[in-house]
Amino acid sequence: METLVHLSWRLYLALPLMALGAAGAVWGAKRGRQGLLRAVHGDAAQLVPLMEGFRATIIGLALVGLGAAWIWHLPWLLAISLAVGGGETIETSLILFALRHGAGLKIGLPIPPHHHPQDQHACCRQPYPPELTAHDLHSSPGEKSSHANRRDLDRPPREEIPRVAEWRKQSDPPTAIGQHIEQGMREGGHE
C-alpha cells in the first residue's frame, strides 16, 4: 500500500482518474438539471433522471477527490472522498429503487407467495388475507361485533320468560284523558 501511495508515476494514473470523474460529474449535472427542470414543471417521472444525475455527479466528484488526494498525499481528502462518495451512492441508490418500485412496496407485510406461471390467474391480482385483515380490525358501528354471538360456556342457559300482557281496550282516547284530568282535580291535585 505504501508503494502505491508513493509511486513516482502516480500522476499518470491519478490525472485520468480525475478526468473521468470530472466528465462523469459534468454529465450527471446536465442530466440532473434536465430532470429537475421537468420535475419542477409537474412531471414527477423526471425525479428518476434527477437522482441518476445527482448520483453520477457525486461519484464523479468523489473520483476527482480520490485523484487529488493521491497526487498531493492528503489522507483527509481521501477519507472525505470515500465517505461522501460511498454514502451518497448508497442513499441515491435506495432513493432510485424506491422511485422505481415504490408504488408496489408494502412495508412490514410479508411478501405474498408467487403463483406458478401456468396458473390461469397468475397475471391477475389475488387477495392476500393477512394484508386485508390488517386494515379491518374493528367492525363498523352499524355492524354486529364478532364477539356478539359468543357466550360464557360455564354459565347455565337462560330461560326465556314469555311476556303476556293484557291490553286494556280503550274506546275514546280524548274522553279517557279528560276523565284522568277530572279525577286529579277531584282529589285535590294529588295523583
Secondary structure in CASP SS format (residue, H / E / C, confidence):
PFRMAT SS
TARGET T0000
AUTHOR 0000-0000-0000
METHOD secondary structure of the structure
MODEL  1
M C 1.00
E H 1.00
T H 1.00
L H 1.00
V H 1.00
H C 1.00
L C 1.00
S C 1.00
W C 1.00
R C 1.00
L H 1.00
Y H 1.00
L H 1.00
A H 1.00
L H 1.00
P H 1.00
L H 1.00
M H 1.00
A H 1.00
L H 1.00
G H 1.00
A H 1.00
A H 1.00
G H 1.00
A H 1.00
V H 1.00
W H 1.00
G H 1.00
A H 1.00
K H 1.00
R H 1.00
G H 1.00
R H 1.00
Q H 1.00
G H 1.00
L H 1.00
L H 1.00
R H 1.00
A H 1.00
V H 1.00
H C 1.00
G C 1.00
D C 1.00
A H 1.00
A H 1.00
Q H 1.00
L H 1.00
V H 1.00
P H 1.00
L H 1.00
M H 1.00
E H 1.00
G H 1.00
F H 1.00
R H 1.00
A H 1.00
T H 1.00
I H 1.00
I H 1.00
G H 1.00
L H 1.00
A H 1.00
L H 1.00
V H 1.00
G H 1.00
L H 1.00
G H 1.00
A H 1.00
A H 1.00
W H 1.00
I H 1.00
W H 1.00
H C 1.00
L C 1.00
P H 1.00
W H 1.00
L H 1.00
L H 1.00
A H 1.00
I H 1.00
S H 1.00
L H 1.00
A H 1.00
V H 1.00
G H 1.00
G H 1.00
G H 1.00
E H 1.00
T H 1.00
I H 1.00
E H 1.00
T H 1.00
S H 1.00
L H 1.00
I H 1.00
L H 1.00
F H 1.00
A H 1.00
L H 1.00
R H 1.00
H H 1.00
G H 1.00
A H 1.00
G H 1.00
L C 1.00
K C 1.00
I C 1.00
G C 1.00
L C 1.00
P C 1.00
I C 1.00
P C 1.00
P C 1.00
H C 1.00
H C 1.00
H C 1.00
P C 1.00
Q C 1.00
D C 1.00
Q C 1.00
H C 1.00
A C 1.00
C C 1.00
C C 1.00
R C 1.00
Q C 1.00
P C 1.00
Y C 1.00
P H 1.00
P H 1.00
E H 1.00
L H 1.00
T H 1.00
A H 1.00
H H 1.00
D C 1.00
L C 1.00
H C 1.00
S C 1.00
S C 1.00
P C 1.00
G C 1.00
E C 1.00
K C 1.00
S C 1.00
S C 1.00
H C 1.00
A C 1.00
N C 1.00
R C 1.00
R C 1.00
D C 1.00
L C 1.00
D C 1.00
R C 1.00
P C 1.00
P C 1.00
R C 1.00
E C 1.00
E C 1.00
I C 1.00
P C 1.00
R C 1.00
V C 1.00
A C 1.00
E C 1.00
W C 1.00
R C 1.00
K C 1.00
Q C 1.00
S C 1.00
D C 1.00
P H 1.00
P H 1.00
T H 1.00
A H 1.00
I H 1.00
G H 1.00
Q H 1.00
H H 1.00
I H 1.00
E H 1.00
Q H 1.00
G H 1.00
M H 1.00
R H 1.00
E C 1.00
G C 1.00
G C 1.00
H C 1.00
E C 1.00
END
